[in-house]
């Protein structure tokens, strides 16, 4: 599963892949990998956040 969100420590919007070993998916999730979100994903993230924009 992919999750898009802002990381205050990285000060960037990240695309993070997470996984769980439970079926159906539930409970504890683990971060598998992450990358800095591309321009289109960053724009979509901030647009969805309304007035709460990154400075």
GUVEXGU-388909 format. One record per atom (N, C-alpha, C): atom name; z, x, y; residue number from 1; residue in one letter. Coordinates in pm, 1 decimal. Layout:
N
SITE   atom          Z          X          Y     n   res
SITE     CA          Z          X          Y   NUM     A
...
! end
This chain:
55
SITE   atom          Z          X          Y     n   res
SITE      N        0.0       84.7     -115.2     1     X
SITE     CA        0.0        0.0        0.0     1     X
SITE      C        0.0       90.7      123.4     1     X
SITE      N      -69.5       48.3      227.3     2     X
SITE     CA      -72.9      123.1      353.0     2     X
SITE      C        9.9       50.6      457.9     2     X
SITE      N       83.2      128.1      537.0     3     X
SITE     CA      163.6       73.2      645.9     3     X
SITE      C      127.9      149.1      772.5     3     X
SITE      N      102.0       75.0      879.4     4     X
SITE     CA       69.0      133.0     1008.6     4     X
SITE      C      187.4      112.1     1100.9     4     X
SITE      N      235.0      218.7     1166.0     5     X
SITE     CA      348.9      204.1     1255.2     5     X
SITE      C      368.6      325.4     1343.0     5     X
SITE      N      451.3      307.0     1444.7     6     X
SITE     CA      480.9      414.1     1539.5     6     X
SITE      C      599.6      495.5     1489.4     6     X
SITE      N      585.7      627.0     1493.9     7     X
SITE     CA      693.5      717.6     1456.0     7     X
SITE      C      751.3      779.9     1582.9     7     X
SITE      N      874.0      743.2     1621.4     8     X
SITE     CA      934.3      803.1     1741.1     8     X
SITE      C      949.3      955.0     1729.5     8     X
SITE      N      978.5     1004.7     1609.8     9     X
SITE     CA      997.1     1149.8     1595.9     9     X
SITE      C      864.3     1224.9     1608.3     9     X
SITE      N      755.5     1165.9     1558.7    10     X
SITE     CA      623.2     1228.4     1571.0    10     X
SITE      C      555.8     1190.8     1702.8    10     X
SITE      N      605.9     1084.1     1766.4    11     X
SITE     CA      549.9     1030.1     1890.7    11     X
SITE      C      402.0      995.3     1873.6    11     X
SITE      N      370.5      937.5     1757.5    12     X
SITE     CA      233.9      899.7     1723.3    12     X
SITE      C      235.8      776.0     1633.1    12     X
SITE      N      122.1      708.3     1630.0    13     X
SITE     CA      102.6      600.0     1534.0    13     X
SITE      C       52.6      664.2     1404.7    13     X
SITE      N      119.3      630.7     1294.4    14     X
SITE     CA       85.8      690.1     1165.5    14     X
SITE      C       40.3      584.4     1066.3    14     X
SITE      N      -45.5      624.4      976.5    15     X
SITE     CA      -83.9      544.2      862.0    15     X
SITE      C      -12.6      608.0      742.4    15     X
SITE      N       75.4      529.6      679.3    16     X
SITE     CA      160.4      582.3      572.4    16     X
SITE      C      129.0      508.2      442.5    16     X
SITE      N      111.4      582.1      335.2    17     X
SITE     CA       93.3      522.5      203.2    17     X
SITE      C      229.0      519.2      135.2    17     X
SITE      N      265.9      399.5       89.2    18     X
SITE     CA      393.5      383.0       20.4    18     X
SITE      C      369.4      327.0     -118.6    18     X
SITE      N      467.1      347.0     -206.5    19     X
SITE     CA      452.6      296.1     -343.1    19     X
SITE      C      589.2      260.5     -399.5    19     X
SITE      N      585.9      178.7     -502.0    20     X
SITE     CA      705.7      144.2     -577.1    20     X
SITE      C      671.5      148.0     -725.6    20     X
SITE      N      770.9      171.0     -805.9    21     X
SITE     CA      748.1      173.4     -950.6    21     X
SITE      C      782.1       38.6    -1013.4    21     X
SITE      N      829.0      -56.7     -931.0    22     X
SITE     CA      866.5     -187.8     -983.0    22     X
SITE      C      746.7     -281.7     -987.3    22     X
SITE      N      740.9     -364.0    -1092.3    23     X
SITE     CA      633.8     -463.3    -1107.4    23     X
SITE      C      696.3     -597.8    -1136.8    23     X
SITE      N      671.5     -701.2    -1054.3    24     X
SITE     CA      591.1     -697.6     -932.3    24     X
SITE      C      659.9     -612.7     -825.7    24     X
SITE      N      582.7     -566.6     -727.4    25     X
SITE     CA      638.1     -478.9     -623.3    25     X
SITE      C      758.2     -543.0     -553.6    25     X
SITE      N      868.0     -470.4     -552.4    26     X
SITE     CA      992.4     -519.6     -492.3    26     X
SITE      C     1089.1     -403.3     -480.8    26     X
SITE      N     1195.0     -422.9     -409.5    27     X
SITE     CA     1302.6     -325.0     -405.3    27     X
SITE      C     1270.9     -199.4     -327.0    27     X
SITE      N     1299.7      -85.0     -385.0    28     X
SITE     CA     1287.7       44.6     -320.0    28     X
SITE      C     1143.3       93.0     -315.1    28     X
SITE      N     1097.9      130.2     -195.0    29     X
SITE     CA      963.0      184.2     -175.3    29     X
SITE      C      974.7      330.5     -135.5    29     X
SITE      N      877.4      410.9     -171.6    30     X
SITE     CA      875.5      553.6     -142.1    30     X
SITE      C      753.1      586.5      -58.3    30     X
SITE      N      768.1      681.4       33.9    31     X
SITE     CA      654.3      728.6      111.8    31     X
SITE      C      576.2      829.1       30.9    31     X
SITE      N      446.8      805.0       17.5    32     X
SITE     CA      364.1      895.9      -60.5    32     X
SITE      C      297.9     1001.7       25.2    32     X
SITE      N      242.2      958.9      138.0    33     X
SITE     CA      171.2     1049.5      226.8    33     X
SITE      C      151.9      978.7      360.4    33     X
SITE      N      118.0     1054.9      463.1    34     X
SITE     CA       94.4      996.1      595.1    34     X
SITE      C       -5.6     1080.8      672.4    34     X
SITE      N      -81.3     1012.8      759.4    35     X
SITE     CA     -172.8     1081.9      849.7    35     X
SITE      C     -161.9     1015.9      987.2    35     X
SITE      N     -204.4     1088.2     1089.4    36     X
SITE     CA     -211.9     1030.6     1222.9    36     X
SITE      C     -323.1      926.1     1220.4    36     X
SITE      N     -292.9      807.0     1271.1    37     X
SITE     CA     -390.6      698.6     1271.0    37     X
SITE      C     -508.5      733.1     1361.9    37     X
SITE      N     -626.4      692.0     1321.2    38     X
SITE     CA     -746.6      712.2     1401.2    38     X
SITE      C     -748.4      621.4     1523.8    38     X
SITE      N     -845.8      643.0     1608.1    39     X
SITE     CA     -855.4      572.8     1736.2    39     X
SITE      C     -856.4      420.7     1720.1    39     X
SITE      N     -934.7      368.6     1627.8    40     X
SITE     CA     -944.0      223.4     1608.9    40     X
SITE      C     -812.8      164.4     1560.0    40     X
SITE      N     -747.4      232.6     1466.7    41     X
SITE     CA     -619.1      183.1     1417.4    41     X
SITE      C     -511.3      190.8     1524.9    41     X
SITE      N     -512.3      297.9     1604.9    42     X
SITE     CA     -414.7      307.5     1714.9    42     X
SITE      C     -434.9      194.1     1814.5    42     X
SITE      N     -560.4      167.6     1849.3    43     X
SITE     CA     -590.2       59.4     1943.8    43     X
SITE      C     -544.0      -75.1     1888.2    43     X
SITE      N     -570.5      -99.8     1760.6    44     X
SITE     CA     -527.7     -224.9     1698.3    44     X
SITE      C     -375.8     -236.2     1697.0    44     X
SITE      N     -307.7     -125.4     1669.3    45     X
SITE     CA     -160.9     -126.1     1667.1    45     X
SITE      C     -106.4     -162.2     1804.4    45     X
SITE      N     -150.4      -93.5     1908.5    46     X
SITE     CA      -97.3     -117.9     2042.8    46     X
SITE      C     -137.1     -255.4     2093.9    46     X
SITE      N     -255.9     -302.1     2059.2    47     X
SITE     CA     -298.8     -435.3     2101.0    47     X
SITE      C     -207.0     -541.1     2040.3    47     X
SITE      N     -168.5     -521.8     1917.2    48     X
SITE     CA      -79.4     -615.5     1848.6    48     X
SITE      C       63.2     -610.7     1898.9    48     X
SITE      N       98.8     -504.7     1971.1    49     X
SITE     CA      234.8     -489.1     2021.2    49     X
SITE      C      256.4     -555.7     2157.6    49     X
SITE      N      151.5     -612.6     2217.3    50     X
SITE     CA      166.5     -677.1     2346.9    50     X
SITE      C      192.1     -576.3     2458.0    50     X
SITE      N      297.8     -598.5     2535.8    51     X
SITE     CA      327.6     -512.9     2651.3    51     X
SITE      C      408.8     -389.5     2615.5    51     X
SITE      N      450.2     -376.1     2490.5    52     X
SITE     CA      535.9     -265.4     2447.3    52     X
SITE      C      450.9     -144.4     2413.6    52     X
SITE      N      383.2      -88.9     2514.0    53     X
SITE     CA      287.6       19.7     2491.3    53     X
SITE      C      351.6      157.7     2499.6    53     X
SITE      N      287.1      253.1     2428.8    54     X
SITE     CA      327.4      393.7     2432.1    54     X
SITE      C      303.1      450.1     2571.1    54     X
SITE      N      394.5      530.8     2619.8    55     X
SITE     CA      377.6      595.8     2751.7    55     X
SITE      C      304.0      725.3     2739.7    55     X
! end
